[in-house]
Amino acid sequence: MSRMTWIKPNFLWMMYRSGWGTKENQEVTLAIRIRRSAFDEILRLAVHSSFHPEAYGSQEAWKRAIAYSDVRLQWDPDHGPSGNPVERRAIQLGLKGNILAQYAMEWIHAIQDLSEFVAEQRASVAAPYDCLFTPREEVYPVSDPVVAARLGLS
């Protein structure tokens, strides 16, 4: 609880970062399910890790926002099965303080260990990917237009 915890909802981005579960201290892959209302609250409180003038107007406003928020937002390049970057971006949300406590104590609905599944799929990470299975992912609709605009969603 003393460190920032990151929500990384994109499976292939996680596989890229963890080397398909082979990097040291990244051998375990967990799928954590939280309630939609909790994820919406996390998005509502998220502040970009770096200054985005279209979202904050000024450096001072961004610095104030980041000082008072327990949620960090980063958009990183997403990756395909081989690790090559793809056009879309992958969101990551860092949690600390009170939001991390709520996440850990109240918002988690279920935890599933995907480590065995990741190990099985690691053997299929070669083109043409005919035997590769990944969890089904969908675009997450952000219903609040103010939040969507601040996050840079179109």
Secondary structure, DSSP 8 states (H G I E B T S, - for coil): --S-EEE---HHHHHHHHTTTTSTT----EEEEE-HHHHHHHHHH-EESS--HHHHSSHHHHHHHHHH-SEEEEEEEEE-TTS-EEEEEEEEEEE-HHHHHHIIIIIEEEEEE-HHHHHHHHTT-STT-TT-------------HHHHHHHT--
